[in-house]
Amino acid sequence: MENYVVEMLRIRKEFPGIVANNNINLQVKQGEIHALLGENGAGKSTLMNVLFGLYQPEQGEIRVKGKQVKITNPNVANDLGIGMVHQHFMLVDTFTVTQNIILGSEPKRGTVVDVKKAEKDIEELSKKYGLDVDPRAKIRDISVGMQQRVEILKTLYRGAEVLILDEPTAVLTPQEIKELMNIMKSLIKEGISIILITHKLKEIMEVCDRCTVIRKGEGIGTVDVKETNPNELASLMVGREISFTTEKSPAQPQEEVLSIKGLEVKDIRNVLMVKGLDLSVKAGEIVGIAGIDGNGQTELIEALTGLRKAETGDIRLNGKLITNLSPRKITESGLAHIPQDRHKFGLVLDYPIGENMVLQTYYKKPFSNMGILSFKEIYKHANKLIEEYDVRTPSPYTPARALSGGNQQKAIIAREVDRSPELLIAAQPTRGLDVGAIEFIHKRLIEERDKGKAVLLLSFELDEILNVSDRIAVMFDGNIVANVKPEETNEQELGLLMAGSTKQKAGDQ
């Protein structure tokens, strides 16, 4: 008999009208990194929420170190040595690192909370696991990657021996991802076991020992990572062959569609983030913007789409000045926008998915006549797009928030592309999506290019930038510092340029 630190046997979890987990087995060994792999909506997070006590299963049993247990809430999980770092962090912005970590389990000296002792313990714990966290820093003053380390420390402080990481790299820069991988390796050396929820095959191949695959709520099986490859894992995950290289013919750039000259944009804190930027995108090409997050990319996209005011500079679409026009006037000029944050800017989550698909056109015929909406026409149009873009939803009346991330993204792309825009801005179009959804979205971007449309792609995934772009504009400190062709560069060179290296200046095309 194998000694497993955690076993989940024959787990079944149901929600009204949905079986999220059906007869799933997961067995984790002491001191291993065990991947839980599956498409968006496959049931990975649900299974881990069962293990962490947030959900109660309808069937099955859980064993910790060979002993059958009933995990009725997260406190029971913590007492059993199970900790979870959620995809969306649960930290108080105005508190220090120490205050966040000890919240709910404060060390006391008499009746007073002993903050000094807590700080010392956290500093020692941080050094032991190579986390390099300042216990006195305020959460609002540290990076997203550092906040994630605080979440990891919080679980270790409570004595976690099994650590669940839910999509931990979704919000990290490439450099932070590397640092997290090193942290995971040092944790298992200290005897911690890690369950990594992910759909990023590169990360599984790099750090995981074994991988359990879930497809549509069913357990497909567990494989040894060193005995498999990304192609095999991808086909286990989606049930078909996946192409990792995007097939595309050479670009045929034509007339200029987007012209940006001397653009300056401030952020919410009134700090200048885009500093006299020039950029051009032509019909029939995909221009990728590569850069480390926080170098002005978000402010640039918001200025282009009317979500943020430009201080100075010209933005022209097919020669027409669109600087500081309203979002509706800009979209009516021929621009479509797949936003970076699909929940905040892309969807009204409580509206049915069918109505979300006309958010840009609901006021036009045939959806509206004299200000009165025609729901018959709206849902007829929605059904057509749902079928054409393979949006998997129980019905067009299902609220947008009930769909998986991949299907929410497909709905946004369907809505934006269907309007046949002259310029398509795709900001982080595949963030948090699985390989099947990524393949679909890349094909759609290339189809738009091949129809003679201009595409501006913003992504923090370097392999996506290299794979999909025809030309790469590297952004650093609010400006374009280099223009390179994907076939003439690589991840290492791009990484140097993104960090401010001046090997190639803007304008080398």
C-alpha positions as CSV (number, residue, x, y, z in Angstrom):
1,M,0.0,0.0,0.0
2,E,1.2,3.5,-1.0
3,N,1.4,6.0,1.9
4,Y,-0.8,9.0,0.8
5,V,-1.0,12.2,2.7
6,V,-4.4,13.0,1.2
7,E,-6.9,10.7,-0.5
8,M,-10.2,11.7,-2.1
9,L,-12.1,8.6,-3.1
10,R,-15.3,8.4,-5.3
11,I,-16.1,12.1,-4.7
12,R,-19.4,13.3,-6.1
13,K,-20.5,17.0,-5.9
14,E,-23.8,18.3,-7.3
15,F,-25.3,21.8,-7.7
16,P,-28.8,22.4,-9.0
17,G,-28.9,20.9,-12.5
18,I,-25.2,20.3,-12.6
19,V,-22.9,17.4,-11.5
20,A,-19.6,19.2,-11.0
21,N,-17.6,16.2,-9.8
22,N,-18.6,12.6,-10.6
23,N,-16.8,9.6,-8.9
24,I,-13.4,11.3,-8.8
25,N,-10.3,9.9,-7.2
26,L,-7.3,11.9,-6.1
27,Q,-4.3,10.5,-4.2
28,V,-1.4,12.8,-3.1
29,K,1.9,11.5,-1.9
30,Q,4.0,13.2,0.9
31,G,6.4,15.8,-0.5
32,E,5.2,15.8,-4.1
33,I,3.8,18.5,-6.4
34,H,0.6,17.0,-7.8
35,A,-1.1,18.8,-10.6
36,L,-4.9,18.9,-11.0
37,L,-5.4,19.5,-14.7
38,G,-8.6,20.3,-16.7
39,E,-10.4,22.7,-18.9
40,N,-12.2,25.8,-17.6
41,G,-15.4,24.5,-15.9
42,A,-14.0,20.9,-15.6
43,G,-14.6,20.8,-11.8
44,K,-11.0,21.3,-10.5
45,S,-11.7,24.2,-8.1
46,T,-15.0,22.5,-6.9
47,L,-13.0,19.3,-6.0
48,M,-10.5,21.4,-4.0
49,N,-13.2,23.4,-2.3
50,V,-14.6,20.0,-1.1
51,L,-11.1,19.1,0.3
52,F,-10.9,22.5,2.0
53,G,-14.3,22.2,3.6
54,L,-16.1,24.9,1.6
55,Y,-18.4,22.4,0.0
56,Q,-19.8,19.1,1.3
57,P,-19.8,16.1,-1.1
58,E,-22.9,14.1,-1.9
59,Q,-20.8,10.9,-2.0
60,G,-17.3,9.6,-1.4
61,E,-14.7,9.8,1.4
62,I,-11.6,11.8,2.3
63,R,-8.6,10.4,4.1
64,V,-5.8,12.3,5.6
65,K,-2.7,10.2,6.4
66,G,-4.8,7.1,6.1
67,K,-7.5,8.2,8.5
68,Q,-11.0,8.8,7.3
69,V,-12.1,12.4,8.1
70,K,-15.1,14.7,7.6
71,I,-14.1,18.2,6.6
72,T,-17.1,20.3,7.5
73,N,-15.5,23.8,7.2
74,P,-12.0,25.4,6.4
75,N,-11.1,25.5,10.2
76,V,-11.3,21.7,10.2
77,A,-9.1,21.6,7.1
78,N,-6.6,23.9,8.8
79,D,-6.6,21.7,11.9
80,L,-5.8,18.7,9.6
81,G,-2.9,20.5,8.1
82,I,-4.6,21.5,4.8
83,G,-4.2,25.1,3.5
84,M,-5.5,26.7,0.4
85,V,-4.4,29.8,-1.6
86,H,-7.3,30.9,-3.6
87,Q,-7.1,32.5,-7.1
88,H,-8.5,35.7,-5.8
89,F,-6.5,36.7,-2.7
90,M,-8.2,37.2,0.6
91,L,-6.1,40.0,2.1
92,V,-7.0,43.3,3.9
93,D,-5.3,46.0,1.8
94,T,-4.8,48.4,4.7
95,F,-3.3,45.8,7.1
96,T,0.4,44.9,7.3
97,V,1.7,41.5,6.1
98,T,1.8,40.3,9.8
99,Q,-1.7,41.5,10.6
100,N,-3.1,39.6,7.6
101,I,-1.2,36.4,8.5
102,I,-2.2,36.3,12.2
103,L,-5.8,37.3,11.6
104,G,-8.0,34.8,13.5
105,S,-5.0,33.1,15.2
106,E,-3.3,36.0,17.0
107,P,-0.5,35.1,19.5
108,K,-1.3,36.7,22.9
109,R,0.8,37.9,25.8
110,G,-1.8,38.0,28.5
111,T,-4.7,39.9,26.8
112,V,-2.6,41.8,24.3
113,V,-1.7,40.6,20.8
114,D,2.0,40.0,20.6
115,V,2.8,41.6,17.2
116,K,6.5,41.6,17.8
117,K,6.6,37.8,18.4
118,A,4.4,37.3,15.3
119,E,6.7,39.4,13.2
120,K,9.7,37.5,14.3
121,D,8.0,34.1,13.7
122,I,6.9,35.2,10.2
123,E,10.4,36.5,9.3
124,E,11.9,33.1,10.3
125,L,9.2,31.2,8.4
126,S,9.7,33.5,5.4
127,K,13.5,32.8,5.4
128,K,13.1,29.1,5.9
129,Y,11.0,28.7,2.7
130,G,12.8,31.4,0.7
131,L,9.7,33.6,0.5
132,D,11.6,36.9,1.2
133,V,8.5,38.7,2.6
134,D,8.8,41.9,4.7
135,P,6.4,41.3,7.7
136,R,6.0,45.0,8.3
137,A,5.0,46.0,4.7
138,K,1.4,47.1,4.0
139,I,-0.5,44.8,1.5
140,R,-1.5,47.8,-0.7
141,D,2.3,48.7,-1.1
142,I,3.5,45.2,-2.4
143,S,3.2,43.6,-5.8
144,V,0.7,40.9,-6.7
145,G,3.4,38.2,-6.6
146,M,4.4,39.3,-3.1
147,Q,0.8,39.2,-2.0
148,Q,0.6,35.6,-3.2
149,R,3.6,34.8,-1.0
150,V,1.8,36.3,1.9
151,E,-1.1,34.0,1.2
152,I,1.3,31.0,1.2
153,L,2.9,32.2,4.4
154,K,-0.6,32.5,6.0
155,T,-1.2,28.8,5.4
156,L,2.3,27.8,6.6
157,Y,1.9,29.9,9.8
158,R,-1.2,27.8,10.6
159,G,0.8,24.6,10.2
160,A,-0.2,23.5,6.7
161,E,1.4,20.3,5.4
162,V,-0.7,20.1,2.3
163,L,-0.9,23.3,0.3
164,I,-3.6,23.8,-2.4
165,L,-2.7,26.5,-5.0
166,D,-5.6,27.5,-7.2
167,E,-4.4,28.8,-10.6
168,P,-1.5,30.5,-8.8
169,T,0.2,31.9,-12.0
170,A,-2.9,33.5,-13.6
171,V,-2.0,37.0,-12.3
172,L,1.8,36.8,-12.2
173,T,4.5,38.2,-14.6
174,P,6.9,35.7,-16.2
175,Q,9.6,36.6,-13.6
176,E,7.2,36.1,-10.7
177,I,6.2,32.7,-12.2
178,K,9.8,31.6,-12.2
179,E,10.2,32.7,-8.5
180,L,7.0,30.9,-7.5
181,M,8.3,27.7,-9.1
182,N,11.5,28.0,-7.0
183,I,9.4,28.5,-3.9
184,M,7.3,25.4,-4.7
185,K,10.5,23.4,-5.1
186,S,11.8,24.6,-1.7
187,L,8.5,23.8,0.0
188,I,8.5,20.2,-1.1
189,K,12.1,19.8,0.1
190,E,10.8,20.7,3.6
191,G,8.2,17.9,3.3
192,I,5.2,20.1,2.3
193,S,2.9,18.4,-0.3
194,I,1.4,20.7,-3.0
195,I,-1.7,20.3,-5.1
196,L,-1.5,22.7,-8.1
197,I,-4.8,23.5,-9.9
198,T,-3.8,24.6,-13.4
199,H,-4.3,24.2,-17.1
200,K,-0.8,25.5,-18.0
201,L,1.0,22.5,-19.4
202,K,4.4,24.1,-19.4
203,E,4.2,24.6,-15.7
204,I,3.2,21.0,-15.1
205,M,6.1,19.7,-17.1
206,E,8.5,22.0,-15.2
207,V,7.6,21.4,-11.6
208,C,5.0,18.6,-11.1
209,D,5.7,15.0,-10.2
210,R,2.3,13.5,-11.0
211,C,-0.9,14.9,-12.7
212,T,-4.6,14.0,-12.3
213,V,-6.7,14.9,-15.2
214,I,-10.4,15.9,-14.9
215,R,-12.7,16.3,-18.0
216,K,-16.3,17.6,-17.7
217,G,-16.4,16.6,-14.0
218,E,-15.1,13.0,-14.6
219,G,-11.7,11.7,-13.5
220,I,-9.7,10.7,-16.6
221,G,-6.7,9.3,-14.7
222,T,-3.4,10.1,-13.1
223,V,0.0,10.1,-15.0
224,D,3.6,10.4,-14.0
225,V,4.8,13.7,-15.5
226,K,8.2,12.4,-16.5
227,E,6.5,9.7,-18.6
228,T,4.2,12.0,-20.5
229,N,4.4,15.1,-22.7
230,P,2.3,18.3,-23.3
231,N,0.5,16.9,-26.3
232,E,-0.7,13.8,-24.4
233,L,-1.8,15.9,-21.4
234,A,-3.7,18.3,-23.7
235,S,-5.6,15.5,-25.5
236,L,-6.4,13.9,-22.1
237,M,-7.7,17.3,-20.9
238,V,-9.9,18.1,-23.9
239,G,-10.5,14.7,-25.5
240,R,-9.0,15.6,-28.9
241,E,-5.7,16.5,-30.5
242,I,-4.6,20.1,-29.9
243,S,-2.3,22.2,-32.1
244,F,0.2,24.3,-30.1
245,T,1.5,26.3,-33.0
246,T,-1.0,28.6,-34.7
247,E,-1.1,28.0,-38.4
248,K,-0.9,31.2,-40.3
249,S,0.3,32.5,-43.7
250,P,2.6,35.5,-43.8
251,A,0.9,38.8,-43.2
252,Q,0.0,41.1,-46.1
253,P,-0.1,44.6,-44.4
254,Q,-2.1,47.2,-46.3
255,E,-3.1,50.7,-45.4
256,E,-2.7,52.2,-41.9
257,V,-5.8,51.7,-39.7
258,L,-4.6,52.9,-36.3
259,S,-2.2,55.7,-35.9
260,I,-1.0,57.0,-32.5
261,K,1.3,60.0,-32.2
262,G,2.8,61.5,-29.1
263,L,0.2,59.9,-26.7
264,E,0.4,60.7,-23.0
265,V,-1.9,59.1,-20.5
266,K,-2.1,59.3,-16.7
267,D,-3.3,56.6,-14.4
268,I,-5.8,56.7,-11.5
269,R,-3.2,58.2,-9.2
270,N,-2.4,61.0,-11.7
271,V,1.0,59.5,-12.6
272,L,2.1,59.7,-16.2
273,M,2.1,56.1,-17.5
274,V,2.1,56.6,-21.3
275,K,4.9,59.0,-22.3
276,G,4.7,60.4,-25.8
277,L,4.0,57.0,-27.4
278,D,3.9,56.4,-31.2
279,L,2.4,53.3,-32.7
280,S,0.9,52.2,-36.1
281,V,-1.2,49.2,-36.9
282,K,-2.1,48.3,-40.5
283,A,-4.9,46.4,-42.1
284,G,-4.1,42.7,-42.5
285,E,-1.6,42.5,-39.6
286,I,-1.5,41.5,-35.9
287,V,0.7,43.8,-33.8
288,G,1.6,42.3,-30.4
289,I,2.5,44.6,-27.4
290,A,5.0,42.8,-25.2
291,G,5.9,44.2,-21.8
292,I,6.0,43.6,-18.1
293,D,2.7,44.5,-16.5
294,G,2.7,48.1,-15.1
295,N,4.6,49.8,-18.0
296,G,1.6,51.7,-19.3
297,Q,-0.2,49.0,-21.3
298,T,-3.5,49.2,-19.4
299,E,-3.6,53.0,-19.7
300,L,-2.8,52.8,-23.4
301,I,-5.7,50.4,-24.1
302,E,-8.1,52.4,-21.9
303,A,-7.2,55.6,-23.9
304,L,-7.7,53.9,-27.2
305,T,-11.1,52.6,-26.2
306,G,-12.4,55.8,-24.5
307,L,-12.2,54.4,-21.0
308,R,-9.5,56.9,-19.9
309,K,-8.7,60.5,-21.0
310,A,-5.5,61.1,-22.9
311,E,-3.5,64.2,-21.7
312,T,-2.0,64.9,-25.1
313,G,-1.5,63.2,-28.5
314,D,-3.5,62.0,-31.5
315,I,-5.3,58.7,-31.9
316,R,-6.6,58.2,-35.5
317,L,-8.7,55.3,-36.8
318,N,-8.7,55.2,-40.6
319,G,-7.6,58.9,-40.6
320,K,-10.4,60.0,-38.3
321,L,-9.4,61.6,-35.0
322,I,-10.9,59.6,-32.1
323,T,-8.9,61.0,-29.2
324,N,-11.1,61.4,-26.1
325,L,-14.3,60.5,-27.8
326,S,-16.9,58.5,-25.8
327,P,-16.6,54.6,-25.8
328,R,-19.8,54.4,-28.0
329,K,-18.5,56.9,-30.6
330,I,-15.2,55.1,-30.7
331,T,-16.8,51.7,-31.3
332,E,-19.1,53.2,-33.9
333,S,-16.0,54.5,-35.7
334,G,-15.0,50.8,-36.3
335,L,-13.1,49.7,-33.1
336,A,-13.9,46.5,-31.2
337,H,-12.5,45.7,-27.8
338,I,-11.9,42.4,-26.0
339,P,-11.1,43.8,-22.5
340,Q,-8.4,42.7,-20.1
341,D,-10.9,42.3,-17.3
342,R,-13.9,40.5,-18.8
343,H,-15.9,40.7,-15.6
344,K,-15.4,44.5,-15.0
345,F,-15.6,45.7,-18.6
346,G,-16.8,42.8,-20.8
347,L,-20.0,41.5,-19.3
348,V,-22.9,42.4,-17.1
349,L,-22.6,39.2,-15.1
350,D,-26.2,39.1,-13.8
351,Y,-27.7,39.5,-17.3
352,P,-28.5,36.5,-19.5
353,I,-25.6,35.6,-21.8
354,G,-27.9,36.2,-24.8
355,E,-28.5,39.9,-23.8
356,N,-24.7,40.3,-23.1
357,M,-24.2,39.5,-26.8
358,V,-26.0,42.7,-27.9
359,L,-24.4,45.2,-25.4
360,Q,-22.8,47.1,-28.3
361,T,-25.8,47.0,-30.6
362,Y,-29.0,46.7,-28.6
363,Y,-30.1,50.3,-29.5
364,K,-30.0,49.6,-33.2
365,K,-32.4,47.8,-35.5
366,P,-33.5,45.0,-35.5
367,F,-32.9,44.7,-31.7
368,S,-34.6,48.0,-30.9
369,N,-37.3,50.0,-32.6
370,M,-38.3,53.5,-31.4
371,G,-36.5,52.6,-28.1
372,I,-38.4,49.4,-27.5
373,L,-36.3,46.2,-27.3
374,S,-37.2,43.2,-29.4
375,F,-36.2,40.2,-27.3
376,K,-37.3,37.8,-30.1
377,E,-34.6,39.4,-32.4
378,I,-32.0,39.6,-29.5
379,Y,-32.3,35.9,-28.7
380,K,-32.4,34.9,-32.4
381,H,-29.1,36.7,-32.9
382,A,-27.7,35.3,-29.6
383,N,-28.5,31.7,-30.6
384,K,-26.7,32.2,-34.0
385,L,-23.6,33.5,-32.2
386,I,-23.7,30.8,-29.5
387,E,-23.7,28.1,-32.2
388,E,-21.1,29.8,-34.4
389,Y,-18.6,30.4,-31.6
390,D,-19.3,27.2,-29.7
391,V,-20.3,29.0,-26.5
392,R,-21.2,26.2,-24.1
393,T,-24.2,27.4,-22.0
394,P,-27.3,25.6,-20.8
395,S,-29.4,28.2,-22.6
396,P,-29.1,31.8,-23.9
397,Y,-31.1,32.8,-20.8
398,T,-28.4,31.6,-18.4
399,P,-26.7,34.4,-16.4
400,A,-23.3,35.2,-17.7
401,R,-21.7,34.6,-14.3
402,A,-22.8,30.9,-14.4
403,L,-20.6,30.2,-17.5
404,S,-16.9,29.2,-17.2
405,G,-14.2,31.8,-18.0
406,G,-13.5,30.3,-21.5
407,N,-17.2,30.4,-22.5
408,Q,-17.6,34.0,-21.1
409,Q,-14.6,35.0,-23.3
410,K,-16.0,33.2,-26.4
411,A,-19.2,35.2,-25.9
412,I,-17.3,38.5,-25.7
413,I,-15.3,37.6,-28.9
414,A,-18.5,36.6,-30.7
415,R,-20.1,40.0,-29.8
416,E,-17.1,42.1,-30.8
417,V,-16.0,40.2,-34.0
418,D,-19.6,39.9,-35.3
419,R,-19.7,43.7,-35.8
420,S,-16.9,43.3,-38.4
421,P,-14.6,46.1,-36.9
422,E,-11.8,47.8,-38.8
423,L,-9.6,47.5,-35.6
424,L,-9.8,44.7,-33.1
425,I,-8.1,45.3,-29.8
426,A,-7.6,42.1,-27.9
427,A,-6.2,42.7,-24.3
428,Q,-5.1,39.5,-22.5
429,P,-7.7,37.5,-24.7
430,T,-6.6,34.1,-23.3
431,R,-5.8,34.9,-19.7
432,G,-6.9,32.1,-17.4
433,L,-8.1,29.9,-20.3
434,D,-7.3,26.3,-21.2
435,V,-5.5,25.1,-24.3
436,G,-8.7,24.3,-26.2
437,A,-10.2,27.8,-25.7
438,I,-6.7,29.4,-26.4
439,E,-6.5,27.5,-29.8
440,F,-10.0,28.7,-30.7
441,I,-9.3,32.4,-29.9
442,H,-6.0,32.4,-31.7
443,K,-7.7,31.1,-34.8
444,R,-10.3,33.8,-34.6
445,L,-7.7,36.6,-34.3
446,I,-5.9,35.3,-37.4
447,E,-9.2,35.0,-39.3
448,E,-9.9,38.7,-38.6
449,R,-6.4,39.5,-39.9
450,D,-6.9,37.5,-43.0
451,K,-10.2,39.4,-43.7
452,G,-8.0,42.5,-43.9
453,K,-8.7,43.8,-40.4
454,A,-6.1,45.4,-38.1
455,V,-5.5,43.5,-34.8
456,L,-3.7,44.9,-31.7
457,L,-2.9,42.2,-29.2
458,L,-1.8,42.9,-25.7
459,S,-0.6,39.9,-23.8
460,F,1.8,39.1,-20.9
461,E,2.3,35.6,-22.3
462,L,5.5,35.7,-24.4
463,D,4.7,32.5,-26.2
464,E,1.3,33.9,-27.2
465,I,3.0,37.1,-28.5
466,L,5.6,35.2,-30.5
467,N,3.0,32.7,-31.8
468,V,0.2,35.0,-33.0
469,S,1.9,38.4,-33.8
470,D,3.2,39.5,-37.2
471,R,5.1,42.3,-35.5
472,I,6.0,42.9,-31.9
473,A,6.1,46.3,-30.2
474,V,8.0,46.1,-26.9
475,M,6.7,48.5,-24.3
476,F,8.8,49.7,-21.4
477,D,8.3,52.7,-19.0
478,G,5.4,54.1,-21.0
479,N,6.9,53.9,-24.5
480,I,7.7,51.6,-27.4
481,V,11.4,50.8,-27.1
482,A,11.6,48.3,-29.9
483,N,9.8,46.8,-32.9
484,V,10.8,43.3,-33.8
485,K,9.6,40.5,-36.0
486,P,8.7,37.2,-34.1
487,E,10.8,35.1,-36.4
488,E,13.9,37.2,-35.7
489,T,13.7,37.2,-31.8
490,N,13.1,34.8,-28.9
491,E,11.8,34.9,-25.3
492,Q,15.2,35.7,-23.9
493,E,15.7,38.7,-26.1
494,L,12.2,39.9,-25.6
495,G,12.6,39.6,-21.8
496,L,15.7,41.8,-22.0
497,L,14.0,44.4,-24.1
498,M,11.0,44.3,-21.7
499,A,13.3,45.0,-18.8
500,G,14.7,48.2,-20.6
501,S,17.7,46.8,-22.6
502,T,18.4,49.2,-25.5
503,K,19.6,46.5,-27.9
504,Q,17.1,47.6,-30.5
505,K,15.5,51.0,-30.6
506,A,11.9,51.8,-31.7
507,G,11.6,52.1,-35.4
508,D,13.8,49.0,-36.4
509,Q,11.2,47.3,-38.6
